[in-house]
Amino acid sequence: MDRIVVDVQTGDISVVPLTADEIAELAKPQPADQVRANRIAELKGLLAATDYKVLPDYDKPDATLVAQRQAWREAIRQLEA
């Protein structure tokens, strides 16, 4: 199991393996509402961490990031419905 980490300074996205304790904590049953809320918070965090990279005056446009952000927004809409 891995988690996504976004460097707020550079906007770099990396995948970091979870520790055994983190995996055990995640394995505990959680109410569906809490799971949904956690996922929405994670997706909104990813959007917030990459906001500046899609501004019109940002000097390094990245079509992949734009597409990923769109997918994150769609996932949020589905989870909130």
C-alpha positions in Angstrom: 0.0 0.0 0.0 1.2 3.5 -0.8 0.1 7.0 -0.3 0.5 10.1 -2.5 2.6 12.9 -1.2 2.6 16.4 -2.8 5.5 18.7 -2.1 3.9 22.1 -1.5 7.1 23.9 -2.4 7.6 22.3 -5.8 4.3 20.7 -6.5 6.1 17.4 -7.1 3.9 14.3 -6.6 5.5 11.2 -5.2 4.3 7.8 -3.9 5.5 6.8 -0.4 5.0 3.3 1.0 2.9 3.1 4.2 4.4 1.8 7.4 3.1 -1.4 9.0 1.3 0.7 11.7 -0.3 2.9 9.1 -1.5 -0.2 7.2 -2.9 -1.7 10.4 -4.8 1.5 11.2 -6.2 1.6 7.6 -7.3 -2.0 8.0 -9.7 -1.1 10.8 -13.3 -0.9 9.7 -14.6 2.6 9.2 -18.1 3.9 8.5 -18.7 4.5 4.8 -19.3 8.2 5.5 -16.0 8.6 7.1 -14.2 6.8 4.3 -15.9 9.0 1.7 -15.1 12.2 3.7 -11.4 11.1 4.0 -11.2 10.5 0.2 -12.8 13.9 -0.6 -10.4 15.6 1.8 -7.5 13.9 0.1 -8.6 14.8 -3.4 -9.3 18.5 -2.3 -5.8 18.5 -0.8 -4.3 17.4 -4.1 -6.2 20.1 -6.0 -5.1 22.8 -3.5 -1.4 21.7 -3.7 -1.4 22.0 -7.5 -3.5 25.1 -7.9 -0.6 27.4 -8.8 0.6 25.0 -11.5 -2.5 25.6 -13.7 -2.7 29.3 -13.4 -2.6 31.1 -16.8 0.7 32.8 -16.0 2.5 29.7 -14.8 5.5 29.2 -17.1 5.4 25.3 -17.3 2.0 24.2 -18.4 1.4 20.5 -18.0 -1.5 18.9 -19.9 -1.2 15.7 -17.8 -1.7 17.6 -14.6 -4.7 19.5 -16.0 -6.3 16.1 -16.9 -5.4 14.7 -13.5 -7.0 17.7 -11.8 -10.2 17.2 -13.9 -10.3 13.5 -12.8 -9.9 14.6 -9.2 -12.8 17.1 -9.5 -15.0 14.4 -11.1 -14.2 12.0 -8.4 -15.1 14.6 -5.7 -18.5 15.3 -7.5 -19.3 11.5 -7.5 -18.4 11.1 -3.9 -20.4 14.1 -2.8 -23.5 13.0 -4.8 
